[in-house]
């Protein structure tokens, strides 16, 4: 959003003029809120993105990750250990990732 403001010289000029007019005489400030409209547009986009259904993604467990999980489980939960096959059977197969994308200005 900030890049949109930076790239649009007319928008920057209008926003600055409105701000200076409002400071000089609040009763004569501009009736149009350019920056507010940009924020409103961005928030509406974020809300629409966040309301989409989540995406199911398959989890791939490589040997290093499985070894680490087994070691942690043995140390923290079950000192007798667990077999790799049994552990893989317990672990989730997919993860639900939100499809909405939240971007903050740079």
N, C-alpha and C positions, 0 to 999 in steps of 0.2 A: 504494500500500500504506500509506503513512503517513497518507493521508487516511482510510483505513479505520480505522486505529487512533485517529486524532483524533476521528472521528465516533462511535465506540463507547465510551461512558463506562464501561460494565461491563468491557470488555476492558482499558481503561486501568487501572481500579481493580484488577482481578485481577493484571495484570502488575506493578503497583507493589507490591501486597501480597506477591506471590511474591518479587520482588526484595528487599524489606525483610526478609522472613523468612529468605531465603537469606543475606543479609549478617549478620543477627543470629545465626543458627545454621545453618551450611551443612547440617548433618544433618537439619534440619527444613524445608528449602526445599521448595517445592511440587513435586509430581511432574509437573505439567502445564506445558509450555513454550508459552505462548500466542503469544508473538512468534515463536518458532521455527516454529510451525505456519503462521503467516502467511507467513513467508519461504519455507517449503517449498512452500506452495500457489502463491506467486508464481513460484518457479523452475520448478515443474511446468508452469505455464501458459506460461512463456517457452519451455521446451523443446518443448512441443506446437506452439506457434506457429512456432518455428524449423524444425520438421521437415516443415512443409507444402511442397509443390512451389513452385518459383519461378514468377513470373508474367512472361510475355513481353510487353513493351511496345514499341509502334512508336515509332521516333524520328522526330520532325519537324525538318527542317533549314530554318530560315528564311534569307533572303538575307543578313542580317547575320552569322549564324553561319558560313555557307558562305564569305563574304568573309574573315572572320577566319581560318578554317582554311586557306584558300588563301594568305593572306599569311604565316602561320606556316610553312606547308610550303615556300613559296618561299624564305623567309629561312633556315630551318633544314635543309631536306632537299634541295630541288631548285630551284636558282636559276633554271632555265629556265622554271619555272612549270608549272602543270597546268590543263587546262580545267575549267570548272565541271561539265560533263557527266562527264568522266573521274573527277573527285573524288567526285561523288555516287555513281558506280558502285562506288568503292572503300570508301566509308563503310558501316558496319554499318546494317542496316535496322531491327533490333530490339535491345533490351537486356533482359537477364534480371535482374529485380529480385527480391530475396528477399521472400517473402510474409510472413515472420515479422516481428513487430513487437516492438521492445524499448523499454519505457518505464521510465524511472528516476523514483524518487520526487521530487516537487518540494519 
